[in-house]
Amino acid sequence: MEDVMLSFRNSNLCKLMTKEEMHQNAPFIFAKEKTNPATSDRYEFVDTETLIDDMAKLGWGVTECKQQRANKRSNVRSFHTVAFQNPDVYITKEDGTIEAFPRIIVSNSHDGFHSFKFMAGLYRLVCSNGLILADAEFTSFSVRHINYDFTELQKIVAQSIELTHKKVEVINTMRETKMTLEQKETLAKRAIAIRKGIKEWDELKVAKSDLQDILEPVRKEDEGDSLWNVFNVLQEKVIKGDFTFGKTKTGRARKARPITGAAKDIDVNQALFIAASEYLQAA
């Protein structure tokens, strides 16, 4: 069983977005004033573009960004997320091949409802898919707009890299943890419940064929009975909507839709990782 490890050297495999591309995906990044007039006079506006410029000074560029869909009744809320990668920091296998890039995921808004929130993420090259690795032991960092400065940002980036080292150890343990068919089906059922926003997942009725569908690997690299393999298969399918659940009125299999909302993407990612991590505690 190959372990993965965090490496620091120039890879040049990290494609970074231009600001023009960012603006097309998430215009709220470049807001120049708060979007909620109801905020108090003490609200200190810090635009996300300033954060992007400061992250660039530390070697981290933007590889992905998205914003929450506008509410039909109001344009007050301006929640958006930005994913940062550093071409010189990545995870390798024992043979030196690149497994994934660590990411720092930042969420922000200019409406007074959210502070800067920093989360650890992972970008797997094999499936071009982003994960958010956050559980009870791998806490996110929040920075209120009023406290933001470059020195504080440097500390957060350093903490994120340090904690990524610990999360790599968790990934290796997940690779070594074998799952039974019953365990895989239970986690798959929970993944579907998370996707549908159902808290009482154990009461959810799921057809055997639907469990088989969501557990079917998309590619050879994800085949296997390890917790890491199963988690990655479920995460990709839940986010991309590549699974069936139930039937339509005409009797056809109902296909799940991809998750496009920035907030739901984060919530589902975190909840699924926490659910998968529980199998490590039981091992």
C-alpha positions as MATLAB code, in Angstrom:
seq = 'MEDVMLSFRNSNLCKLMTKEEMHQNAPFIFAKEKTNPATSDRYEFVDTETLIDDMAKLGWGVTECKQQRANKRSNVRSFHTVAFQNPDVYITKEDGTIEAFPRIIVSNSHDGFHSFKFMAGLYRLVCSNGLILADAEFTSFSVRHINYDFTELQKIVAQSIELTHKKVEVINTMRETKMTLEQKETLAKRAIAIRKGIKEWDELKVAKSDLQDILEPVRKEDEGDSLWNVFNVLQEKVIKGDFTFGKTKTGRARKARPITGAAKDIDVNQALFIAASEYLQAA';
ca = [
       0.000    0.000    0.000;
       1.541    3.268   -1.141;
       1.544    6.183    1.275;
       1.089    9.766    0.168;
       3.158   12.651    1.455;
       3.270   16.429    1.254;
       6.049   17.722   -1.027;
       7.509   21.162   -1.651;
       9.054   21.761   -5.039;
       8.213   23.394   -8.360;
       5.718   21.356  -10.369;
       4.337   23.861  -12.875;
       1.146   21.785  -13.140;
      -1.100   24.322  -11.474;
      -3.143   26.454  -13.907;
      -4.114   29.730  -12.279;
      -7.042   31.937  -13.259;
      -6.697   35.483  -14.524;
      -8.767   38.202  -12.899;
     -10.831   38.445  -16.078;
     -11.733   34.749  -15.714;
     -12.527   35.230  -12.033;
     -14.849   38.120  -12.843;
     -16.798   35.968  -15.292;
     -17.345   33.251  -12.649;
     -17.823   35.341   -9.505;
     -18.281   39.114   -9.948;
     -18.852   39.571   -6.186;
     -15.107   39.027   -5.713;
     -14.559   42.508   -7.108;
     -17.296   44.355   -5.236;
     -16.036   47.766   -4.137;
     -18.617   48.400   -1.430;
     -20.852   46.397    0.897;
     -23.945   44.879   -0.677;
     -26.173   45.169    2.396;
     -27.158   48.744    3.322;
     -28.593   47.466    6.618;
     -25.138   46.752    8.055;
     -23.994   49.057   10.831;
     -21.548   51.890   10.363;
     -18.969   49.768   12.221;
     -18.966   47.193    9.414;
     -15.538   47.311    7.807;
     -15.618   46.308    4.158;
     -12.724   44.163    2.908;
     -13.056   43.107   -0.696;
     -11.983   39.612   -1.761;
      -9.738   41.035   -4.477;
      -7.455   42.397   -1.736;
      -7.250   38.898   -0.247;
      -6.420   37.443   -3.683;
      -3.600   39.967   -4.148;
      -2.229   39.179   -0.677;
      -2.417   35.414   -1.259;
      -0.481   35.893   -4.508;
       2.342   37.494   -2.500;
       2.518   34.239   -0.517;
       2.641   32.083   -3.648;
      -1.035   31.048   -3.784;
      -3.089   31.717   -6.912;
      -6.763   31.192   -7.739;
      -7.704   27.983   -9.546;
     -11.469   28.055   -9.079;
     -14.160   30.443   -7.854;
     -17.940   30.602   -7.702;
     -20.678   32.689   -6.146;
     -24.089   31.943   -4.715;
     -27.002   32.482   -7.053;
     -28.708   35.809   -6.563;
     -31.917   35.747   -4.565;
     -34.862   36.789   -6.733;
     -36.193   38.957   -3.906;
     -32.924   40.603   -2.917;
     -29.365   41.247   -4.084;
     -28.166   41.822   -0.523;
     -26.435   38.459   -0.039;
     -23.113   38.160   -1.870;
     -21.632   34.847   -0.680;
     -18.780   33.494   -2.808;
     -15.871   31.053   -2.589;
     -12.334   31.077   -3.966;
      -9.983   28.087   -4.183;
      -6.234   28.782   -3.927;
      -3.378   26.489   -4.960;
       0.378   26.807   -4.741;
       2.307   25.152   -7.621;
       5.160   24.424   -5.213;
       3.070   22.503   -2.653;
       1.548   19.153   -3.583;
       0.962   15.603   -2.412;
       2.950   12.747   -3.916;
       2.907    8.967   -3.747;
       5.957    7.006   -2.626;
       7.090    6.688   -6.251;
       7.158   10.472   -6.584;
       4.106   10.827   -8.827;
       1.697   13.610   -7.947;
      -1.500   12.518   -6.199;
      -3.148   15.877   -5.515;
      -2.713   19.575   -4.747;
      -3.653   20.936   -1.316;
      -6.039   23.862   -1.562;
      -7.020   26.710    0.704;
     -10.727   27.390    0.213;
     -11.895   30.842    1.230;
     -15.518   31.920    1.543;
     -16.541   35.533    1.996;
     -19.407   37.966    1.515;
     -19.882   41.718    1.584;
     -23.241   41.690    3.336;
     -22.359   41.395    7.024;
     -23.577   37.774    7.234;
     -20.198   36.081    6.811;
     -16.584   36.651    7.838;
     -13.631   35.364    5.860;
     -13.592   31.599    6.377;
     -10.575   29.490    5.493;
     -10.897   25.733    4.875;
      -8.469   23.042    3.817;
      -9.149   21.380    0.497;
      -7.630   18.859   -1.875;
      -7.587   18.738   -5.676;
      -7.133   15.206   -7.039;
      -5.515   15.127  -10.474;
      -6.998   11.738  -11.349;
     -10.569   13.055  -11.432;
     -10.078   16.842  -11.611;
     -12.297   17.119   -8.582;
     -12.101   19.278   -5.481;
     -12.581   17.969   -1.949;
     -12.962   19.867    1.303;
     -11.170   18.098    4.141;
     -12.682   19.524    7.307;
     -13.826   17.595   10.361;
     -13.991   18.114   14.109;
     -10.204   17.833   14.417;
      -9.425   19.889   11.337;
     -11.181   23.125   12.135;
     -11.708   26.028    9.784;
     -10.329   29.478   10.495;
     -12.479   32.581   10.468;
     -11.254   36.154   10.246;
     -13.641   39.022   10.862;
     -13.384   41.818    8.335;
     -12.516   44.244   11.097;
      -9.438   42.180   12.065;
      -8.082   41.432    8.608;
      -4.459   42.243    7.869;
      -1.611   40.675    5.909;
       0.251   39.411    9.001;
      -2.835   37.514   10.151;
      -3.180   36.015    6.667;
       0.418   34.749    6.767;
      -0.316   32.959   10.044;
      -3.445   31.323    8.631;
      -1.659   30.055    5.521;
       1.132   28.597    7.680;
      -1.437   26.902    9.930;
      -3.273   25.505    6.914;
      -0.100   23.903    5.549;
       0.793   22.478    8.965;
      -2.659   20.955    9.353;
      -2.517   19.588    5.807;
       0.460   17.505    6.950;
      -1.795   15.945    9.581;
      -4.590   15.401    7.064;
      -2.193   13.533    4.759;
      -1.682   11.084    7.629;
      -5.468   10.675    7.813;
      -5.612   10.000    4.068;
      -3.005    7.274    4.442;
      -5.041    5.696    7.248;
      -8.152    5.869    5.059;
      -6.226    4.026    2.344;
      -5.400    1.244    4.792;
      -8.946    0.955    6.162;
     -10.918   -1.747    4.347;
     -14.705   -1.550    4.189;
     -17.219   -4.359    4.061;
     -20.089   -4.286    1.567;
     -22.473   -3.426    4.396;
     -20.291   -0.503    5.490;
     -20.028    0.802    1.930;
     -23.771    0.661    1.444;
     -24.374    2.391    4.779;
     -22.001    5.234    3.869;
     -23.586    5.446    0.400;
     -27.030    5.748    1.974;
     -25.755    8.484    4.254;
     -24.184   10.276    1.272;
     -27.531   10.324   -0.531;
     -29.209   11.674    2.617;
     -26.563   14.415    2.910;
     -27.114   15.322   -0.738;
     -30.883   15.554   -0.171;
     -30.550   17.435    3.133;
     -32.091   14.628    5.204;
     -30.754   14.496    8.773;
     -32.408   11.217    9.786;
     -30.414    9.300    7.202;
     -30.970    5.889    8.804;
     -34.706    6.204    8.096;
     -34.150    6.907    4.402;
     -35.290    4.110    2.096;
     -32.873    3.512   -0.775;
     -33.190    0.831   -3.435;
     -30.336   -1.667   -3.732;
     -29.861   -0.654   -7.367;
     -29.380    3.004   -6.357;
     -26.721    2.038   -3.786;
     -24.917   -0.005   -6.419;
     -25.083    2.911   -8.849;
     -23.587    5.518   -6.525;
     -20.855    3.085   -5.380;
     -19.794    2.198   -8.929;
     -16.365    3.797   -9.602;
     -16.100    6.102  -12.590;
     -12.456    5.204  -13.237;
     -10.030    2.376  -12.532;
      -7.960    4.431  -10.063;
     -10.924    4.586   -7.673;
     -11.648    0.866   -7.691;
     -11.125   -0.936   -4.387;
     -12.573   -1.441   -0.929;
     -10.527    1.128    0.988;
     -12.297    3.940    2.817;
     -10.344    6.446    0.709;
     -11.537    4.864   -2.561;
     -15.156    4.648   -1.426;
     -15.159    8.207   -0.082;
     -13.769    9.620   -3.328;
     -16.298    7.735   -5.455;
     -19.200    8.966   -3.329;
     -17.912   12.539   -3.087;
     -17.499   12.926   -6.837;
     -20.898   11.454   -7.642;
     -22.728   13.446   -4.974;
     -21.202   16.757   -6.112;
     -21.518   16.103   -9.843;
     -24.961   14.496   -9.571;
     -23.772   11.329  -11.262;
     -26.136    8.865   -9.561;
     -29.765    7.757   -9.567;
     -32.238    7.929   -6.699;
     -35.802    6.679   -6.923;
     -38.020    6.861   -9.986;
     -40.034    9.500  -11.796;
     -43.828    9.273  -12.206;
     -43.246    7.531  -15.531;
     -41.108    4.866  -13.889;
     -37.736    6.076  -15.190;
     -34.727    6.284  -12.875;
     -34.420    9.782  -11.375;
     -31.003   11.308  -12.040;
     -29.506   13.634   -9.445;
     -28.463   17.108  -10.528;
     -24.980   18.575  -10.037;
     -24.468   20.888   -7.075;
     -23.877   24.401   -8.386;
     -24.435   26.532   -5.277;
     -21.261   27.646   -3.504;
     -22.666   27.260    0.020;
     -24.196   23.825   -0.583;
     -20.979   22.586   -2.194;
     -19.100   23.378    1.034;
     -21.764   21.976    3.354;
     -22.097   18.682    1.472;
     -18.317   18.244    1.164;
     -17.755   18.768    4.871;
     -20.656   16.576    5.964;
     -19.532   13.702    3.745;
     -15.944   13.851    4.978;
     -17.118   13.837    8.584;
     -19.320   10.816    7.844;
     -16.421    8.951    6.232;
     -14.059    9.850    9.090;
     -16.314    8.060   11.568;
     -15.129    4.751   10.121;
     -11.600    5.622   11.226;
     -12.767    6.085   14.800;
     -14.426    2.673   14.712;
     -11.408    0.935   13.163;
];
